């Protein structure tokens, strides 16, 4: 990671970067400008993971401006605000940035499940959508209730389902899970608790024992956690960590002799910062990835050509193509394509409001040909959303650490026949609690 960037970010809470190359007030006065607020955490215990994620998002916006001249002539601008992964600071950043740009903020990527929970009731009032690729509220895939939330590509329920599919495959079928023990070592936060309902559902269906072991954030002290693992002797450990918690868990597993090839992480526990300092000690550990794997695709080559070769990269060149950097690129691409889709309905060459971009997110239809043309061949599979489906796709794949690098493995698709009814029930319960009226088919046309 770039320690220079992290140090700079520590000195200022909110970093203004307008990629049209003009002063902030001048840029905001321009008519043809689409403003993207970027909530980031380049400081604190999660900065090694948050920094490449943030850099990928920045670099993609810069590349679209340099390569394409923006979206149909509308230049893309952004401003970063440092949250430190704290919900209260995330809300402060949201309030500070939501009114910026000629049409207000386009869309928010909170970069935190806790911040997502805090913003879910604000977004409908302010008419600004939330995109939470691979995180956030699992039930928000149900667009009938969660009109403004878009957990595109995956939730923690899809992740939990896929991990169960994978270990069942290793055992020779789901019927062989009966009598097994699965330990969930999880970040003791809204993020870490999200997969529990889905794992409990699978445990009831397949007869395995679920052992829940919380880890106090940030997770640098796990002696007692791994003492429980040693005592309970689970057949598998699912790691639902973030930042230093992941590398600490792998080190403790090594110290206690728990086999790393029996450990499986969620997609926030499977990046280079989690394993690179452990090296051979983490060999055999596997984790999910949200479709993409490590390595350079066409989109990375374009970023290197149009951004880094011009000395405008947000971080070190060697970071391009790493797991979390690519995830940032994917997330920002989905936002840009939502703007492009909205322009098709509301006017090409015009800046879109948050409400119009919400429509674009709900009507994404990115087939493989379009994704390949955008440079995402080998990175993503088709994404198609609808009024009631705010997920758009539920594919993920397994990657395994070979001691020096991540190696991409099997593809899996989450079982929506199991997940969708659970999401709908949870969404309906949320609607009843908040006294919300679920959307009708007529509302989907607006």
N, C-alpha and C positions, 0 to 999 in steps of 0.2 A: 504494500500500500504506500501511498505518498504521505510520509510524515510531514513534509513541508506544507501540504494542503491542510492536514489536520491541525498543525500548530497555528496556521493562519486562522483557521476557523475557530479555534479556541479563543482567539483574541476578539472576535466579533460575533455576536449572536445571529445576525442576519446578514447574509452576503448578497449584494445586488450585482447581478451579471446580466446585462442585456446584450444578446448576441447579434443584434443588428449593428453594433459598434457605435452607438450614439449614446448621449447622456440619458439617464432615466426619464427626466421630465420631457425631453424632446421625443424620446421613443414612445412614451405613452400618449403623446399628442398626435402621433401618426395614426391615420385611419386604418391602414392595412397591416394590422399587427395582431397576432394571437398570443395572449399571455398565459404562460404555464407557471403556476406556483410550485416550487419544489421544496417539500419538507425533507430534511436530511438529518443525519447524525454523523458528523465527522469528528465528534469529540466523545469522550467517555468510554466506558468499557466495551461498547458495541461498535466503536469506530472502525476497527479492522474489517468488519463485515459491511457496515453502512457506507463506507467511503467508495469502494468499487461500484456498488449499486448506484450511488449518486453520480459517479463519474460516467457510467454508461448512459444514464438518462441525459445528462448534459451533452455528451458527445453526439448522441443521436440527433438532438435538436440542432446542434451546430452543423452536422453533416447534411441534414435536410435543407437548411438554409444555403449551404455552400454548393451542394450538388443540384438541388431542384429549385432554388430561389424561394423556398418556403412551400406552402400548400396553395397551389393555384395563384401564386403571386402574393399571398399573405405571409409576411415574415413571422417567424416564431421567436418570442422573447421569453425570458424566465427570470425569476429571482429565487434564490435559495434562502431558507430560514432554518436555523439550527434548533432541533428539538431535544437532542441528547437522549432520544428514545423515551422521553417523559411525556405522559398524557397532558399534563397542565401546560407544558411549553408547546406541545403540538397544537393545543387549542389557541394559545396566544398567537402562534404563527398563522394559523388559519384566519383568525380575525384580522391580523395585520395585512394579509395578502389577498383576501377574498374580493376586495373592491378594486384591485389594480388592473391596469390595461383598459383599452377603450370599451370593452364589453364586460369587464370584470373577469375574475378568474375562470379559466376554461374548465378545470377539473382538478381534484386533489387526489394524490396518491399519499396517504398518511404515513406509509412505511412502518406501521405499527398497529397491531390488533387493538391495543389499549386506546390509542388515539382514534382508531376507527369507531370503537364503541362510543367514545366521547363526541364524535362528530355526526353520528348517524341521525340524530334528531335535528341537527342544525342544517344539514344539507337540503332537506325539503323546503325549509323556510327560506334559505338563501338561493335555492334553485341552482345548486352547483353539485354535479355528480361526484361520487367517490369511486375510485378504481382501486381494488385490493387484490391484485394478482397473486394467488397462492396464500392469502391470509385473510384476516377479518372475520366477520360473522358467517358461519357455515350456512345458516338458514337464509342468508341474503341472496342466495342463488334464485330464490323465489321472487321474481319481479312483480308478482301480483300484490305483494305487501311492501317489498323494498324497492320502490320505484327509482331511488337515487343511488343505490349500492350496486356495484358490479364486481363480484369476485371472479373475474375472468380466468379461465384455464384451470382453476382448481381451488378447493377449500380444504380445510383440515379434515373434513369428513371424507372427501375423495382421497386424500393422502392416506388416512387410516385404513380405508377400504383396500387400497392398492397394496399397502404393506401386508395386510392379512392375506390377500391373494398371493403375494410373493412367497410368504413363509408356508402357505398351504401347498404351493407348487413344490417347494423344497421338501415338504413332508410326503408328497405323493398324493395329495388331495385334501380337501377340507375335512373329510371324515377322520383324517389322522391328526387333527388338531385337538380332538377330545382328550382331556386329561393333561394337556400341556400347560405350561406356565409362560405367560407373556408379561414382562415388566415394562411399564411406561415410566421412563425417567424424564420428567417434564419440568420446564421453566414454570415456576409458581406464579403465574400471571394469566390474564385472559387468553393470551396466545397458547400457553402450555395446556390449559384446561379444555380448549376447544375440541380436541379429538376424543375426549373421554366418552361422550354419548355414543359415538359410532363404535368405539372399541368395546364398550359394554354390550351393545347390540350384537356384535359378532361373538362375544364371549357367551352370551345367552344362546345364540343360534348353534354354535359349534362345540360348546362344552369345554372351553379352555378357561383357565383361571387368569384374571387380569389383576396384576399387582401394580398399584399406583404409588409412585415415589416422587414427591415434589422436591424441587431444588430451589432454594432461596436465591433470588437474583443478587448479583450477576452470575453466581455459580462458581466462584473460585475455590470454595470449600465444599468438597463432596466426600469426605472420608466416611461420614455416617451413611451416606447414600449407598456407597459401594460395599459397606459392611452389610447393609440390608440385602443387596444383590447377592453377596457371597452366602448369606444365611438362607435366602429364599431359593437360590439356585434355579432361576428361570431358564427355560429353554431358549428364549429370545429376549433381547432388550430392544425396545423402541426408544430412540433418543429424540426428544422434542425440545431441543436447545437452541440457543442463539449466542453468538459471540464467544467469549472465553469459556462459557459453560461447556461447549462441545469439545474443545481440545482438552479441558480438564477431565471430562468424562472418559475420553479415550486414554488419557494417561493413567487414570485410576483403574480403568479396566485392565490395562497392561500390568499395573502394579499388583492387582488382585488375581490376575490370571484368568480373567473372564475372556473367552475367545472373541476376538474382534469380528470373526466371520459369522457370529451369532448376534451382531449388533446392526441395527438398521435405523437410519436417521430420516427425519422428515427433510424436505428440500431446503430448509434453513439450517440444516446440520450437515450439509454436504458440499462445502466449498473449500477452496484452497487454504484460507486462514485456519480452518478447523483441523487440518491434517498435516500441513507442510512442515511444521516444526517437530512433528512426531515421526514422520517418515515411515520407516519399516515397522515401527511400533503400532501403526494404524493399519497395516496391510491386512486386507480381507474385509475391512469395514465397508459397508454399503449404505447408500442413501438415495432417496428419490431426487429426481430433478424434474422441473416443470417442462417436460418435453425436451428442451435443449440440452445438449451435452457440452463438454469442453471443446475448445478448438476454434479455428477461424472459418467463418462462412463468408459469403460475398458481402454481407452487410459490414462485417469487420474490416474487410479489405477497403470498402468505401470510406469507412471512418478513418482508417490509417491514411488513405490518399487525400481526403478532403479536409481532415482536421489535424491529425498528428503530423503529417508531412509539412504542414504550414505552421507548426509550432503552437497550435491552439488546443492541444489535448488537455483534458481536465485532470489527468493523472499520468502515471508513467506509461510509456508505450507498451511495455511488456504485460501490462494488466489487460489489454484488449484481448478478448476471447476467453478470459477466465470466467468461472461459473457465475459469480454475482454481478460482474460487469455485464455479461450477456443478459442476465435477468433484467438489469436496468434498461438495456437497449430494447428488450422485448416489451417491457411495460410502457416505455415511451412511444414505441411504434404503435401500440394499440391506441394510445391517446391521440396521436397524430392522425391515424386512420379514422378515428371517430370524428375528428374535425373534417376530414376529407368527405366522409360519408354524409355528415350534416350539410356540408356545402352543396352536395348533389341535390338536396331537397330545398335548402333555404337560400342558395345563391352562391355560385362559384366565385372565388376571388373576394369574398367578404369575410370579415372576422365573425366567428360564431359566438353566441352567448352560451352560458353554461347549460341553459335549458335546451338549446338546439343541439349541443354536444351530447347531452343525455340521450336525445333521440338517436343520434349517430351511434352511440354505444349500444343502444337497444336494437339497432338494425345493422350491426356488423355482419358482413357476409364475405369473409376472406377465404377464397378457395386456394388450392395449392398453387395454381398458376399465378395468382396475385401475390401470394407469399413469396414464391420463387422470384418474381419480378422485383419485389422489394428487397431481395437479398437474403431471405430467410429459408432458402432451400436447405433441408437437413436440420433446421432449427425448430420449425413449428409445423404442425398439421393444421388443417382448416379450422376456422373459428366462425361459428354462426350463432348469433344471439337472437332473442325474440322478446316480446313483451313479458312473457312469464318465465323465460329462461335467461337469466343474467350470468350464466356460467359460460356458455358458448362452446366449451370442449372440456373433457375430463380425462385427458390422456396424461400419463407420466411415464417415466422410465427409471430403471435402476442403474446406478453407476457405482463402480467399486474402485476403491483406492488400492493400487498395486504396489504401494510403497514409495512411488515417485510421482504418480499422476493418476487422474481419474480415468477410468475406462468405462465407456457407455455400454449398457447391457439391454435387458429385455424391456419391451413396451408393454404397458397395461392400460386398460380403460376402466375407470371406476364404474361400479354397478349402480346405475341410476335407478333401477327398479327397487333397490333397497334404499338408496339415499334420498331420492326425490320425495317420497312420502314422509320421511322423517323431517326433511327441510320444510315441507309444506305445513306439517303439524306444528313445528316450532315457530314458523312464520305466523301462522294463525294465532298461536298463543301470544306472540309479541303484539300482533294487531289488537287482540282483545285487551291486553294489558295497557297499551297506549291509546286505546279507543280510536283506532284507525279503521277506516272503511277500505277493504281490499279493492283493488282496481277491477273494472269491468272490461270486457272486450272493446267497448266503445272508447274507453280511455286510451286503449292501445293505439288508436288511430291518430291521436293528437301528439 
